[in-house]
Each structure stands twice: as C-alpha cells, then as structure tokens.
C-alpha cells in the first residue's frame, strides 16, 4: 500500500475527496476536478444567498 503525501496539509479535493498529489491544480487533485468545479460555476449550480431582489435589466441596457 502506497501512501500519498498531500500537497496542501491534508486538505482533500472538494470534488472527489482525494488528496492532491501535486500543487498544480490546488485546491483540486486534478484538471478533471478543476473542470468539474468550473462547469458548476458556469451552470449556476453555486450561488451566494441574498435577501435582495434580482436586478431587472431593460432592453436599452443590454446593448452596451
């Protein structure tokens, strides 16, 4: 059994929970997990809760 030395103080990858083997993709363990996280942000899966009403953009403001 080979033990991996974590790249950042035992912090597991937030996507797959594995320990990163290199610092290249921190806080993720690989490019794959980094891409999964980016996709989640781009799809709007992550959101910061707020009590404010959404801003309505008029058609005049869309063409800037």
C-alpha positions as CSV (number, residue, x, y, z in Angstrom):
1,X,0.0,0.0,0.0
2,X,1.5,3.3,-1.1
3,X,0.6,6.4,0.9
4,X,0.3,9.7,-0.9
5,X,1.9,12.8,0.5
6,X,-0.7,15.5,0.3
7,X,0.3,18.7,-1.5
8,X,-1.5,21.1,0.9
9,X,-1.7,20.0,4.6
10,X,-4.2,17.1,4.3
11,X,-6.9,19.1,2.5
12,X,-8.9,16.8,0.3
13,X,-10.2,17.8,-3.1
14,X,-13.6,19.4,-2.8
15,X,-15.0,17.4,-5.7
16,X,-13.7,13.8,-5.3
17,X,-12.3,14.0,-1.7
18,X,-8.9,12.5,-2.7
19,X,-5.7,14.0,-1.5
20,X,-3.9,16.1,-4.2
21,X,-0.6,14.6,-5.4
22,X,0.7,17.9,-6.8
23,X,0.1,21.6,-6.1
24,X,-0.6,22.3,-9.8
25,X,-4.4,22.2,-9.5
26,X,-4.9,23.1,-5.9
27,X,-7.3,23.0,-4.2
28,X,-8.3,20.2,-6.6
29,X,-6.5,17.0,-7.2
30,X,-6.5,17.1,-11.0
31,X,-7.5,19.1,-14.0
32,X,-10.7,17.0,-14.3
33,X,-11.9,18.0,-10.8
34,X,-11.0,21.7,-11.5
35,X,-13.0,21.5,-14.8
36,X,-16.0,19.9,-13.0
37,X,-16.0,22.8,-10.5
38,X,-15.7,25.4,-13.3
39,X,-18.6,23.8,-15.0
40,X,-20.7,24.0,-11.9
41,X,-19.9,27.7,-11.6
42,X,-20.8,28.4,-15.2
43,X,-24.1,26.5,-15.0
44,X,-25.0,28.5,-11.9
45,X,-25.1,25.5,-9.6
46,X,-23.2,27.6,-7.0
47,X,-25.0,30.7,-5.7
48,X,-24.4,33.1,-2.9
49,X,-27.7,33.6,-1.0
50,X,-29.0,37.1,-0.7
51,X,-32.1,38.9,0.5
52,X,-32.0,41.4,-2.4
53,X,-34.4,41.2,-5.3
54,X,-32.9,40.4,-8.6
55,X,-31.9,43.3,-10.8
56,X,-34.1,43.7,-13.9
57,X,-32.1,44.8,-17.0
58,X,-34.0,46.8,-19.5
59,X,-33.6,46.2,-23.3
60,X,-31.6,49.6,-23.5
61,X,-29.0,48.3,-21.0
62,X,-28.4,45.0,-22.8
63,X,-26.8,46.6,-25.8
64,X,-23.7,48.1,-24.3
